[in-house]
Amino acid sequence: MKILCAWCLKEGKPGHMGECEPLDDPSETHAICPVHRQQVEAELEALRMKTRDDLETLRKRQEEDLEDLRKKVDP
């Protein structure tokens, strides 16, 4: 079987990464090449960091809202 990088194919590149068993099978299977894997992992980490930042901002906003509510209830 031919191993092709699905990301390379999407970009119009050949994407050939090698072959795997059964070697007499002419069909294709898909994987991700090292270059695209690194890009995807970097994008995922950036998304994780943004999510952490967004959650921290939300937590701070909730604390501020709770403090404002406490001041209104118990001046």
C-alpha positions as semicolon CSV with decimal commas, in nm:
position;residue;x (nm);y (nm);z (nm)
1;M;0,000;0,000;0,000
2;K;0,115;0,351;-0,075
3;I;0,132;0,586;0,224
4;L;0,033;0,943;0,140
5;C;0,025;1,255;0,356
6;A;-0,335;1,377;0,348
7;W;-0,223;1,734;0,427
8;C;0,024;1,739;0,137
9;L;-0,243;1,609;-0,099
10;K;-0,480;1,883;0,018
11;E;-0,209;2,137;-0,075
12;G;-0,168;1,978;-0,419
13;K;0,168;1,818;-0,336
14;P;0,249;1,452;-0,415
15;G;0,260;1,351;-0,047
16;H;0,425;1,013;-0,103
17;M;0,569;0,887;0,229
18;G;0,655;0,529;0,140
19;E;0,483;0,193;0,144
20;C;0,353;-0,051;0,399
21;E;0,236;-0,409;0,392
22;P;0,079;-0,565;0,206
23;L;0,328;-0,447;-0,051
24;D;0,138;-0,613;-0,339
25;D;-0,173;-0,402;-0,260
26;P;-0,178;-0,098;-0,494
27;S;-0,430;0,095;-0,285
28;E;-0,351;0,407;-0,083
29;T;-0,360;0,479;0,288
30;H;-0,323;0,817;0,450
31;A;-0,102;0,953;0,723
32;I;0,062;1,283;0,816
33;C;0,418;1,376;0,724
34;P;0,662;1,512;0,986
35;V;0,636;1,870;0,854
36;H;0,257;1,879;0,870
37;R;0,252;1,693;1,201
38;Q;0,471;1,967;1,350
39;Q;0,238;2,235;1,210
40;V;-0,072;2,063;1,346
41;E;0,088;2,017;1,689
42;A;0,189;2,387;1,696
43;E;-0,165;2,491;1,603
44;L;-0,306;2,264;1,873
45;E;-0,072;2,408;2,136
46;A;-0,167;2,763;2,033
47;L;-0,533;2,669;2,069
48;R;-0,468;2,518;2,412
49;M;-0,290;2,835;2,525
50;K;-0,573;3,054;2,395
51;T;-0,827;2,836;2,573
52;R;-0,630;2,863;2,899
53;D;-0,611;3,241;2,859
54;D;-0,982;3,263;2,781
55;L;-1,067;3,051;3,086
56;E;-0,846;3,265;3,310
57;T;-1,013;3,582;3,179
58;L;-1,354;3,429;3,242
59;R;-1,254;3,323;3,594
60;K;-1,133;3,675;3,677
61;R;-1,450;3,827;3,537
62;Q;-1,662;3,591;3,747
63;E;-1,465;3,682;4,060
64;E;-1,517;4,051;3,988
65;D;-1,889;3,999;3,927
66;L;-1,919;3,803;4,251
67;E;-1,738;4,075;4,442
68;D;-1,968;4,340;4,291
69;L;-2,270;4,133;4,391
70;R;-2,140;4,096;4,747
71;K;-2,095;4,473;4,773
72;K;-2,454;4,526;4,661
73;V;-2,595;4,268;4,902
74;D;-2,376;4,351;5,203
75;P;-2,241;4,706;5,176
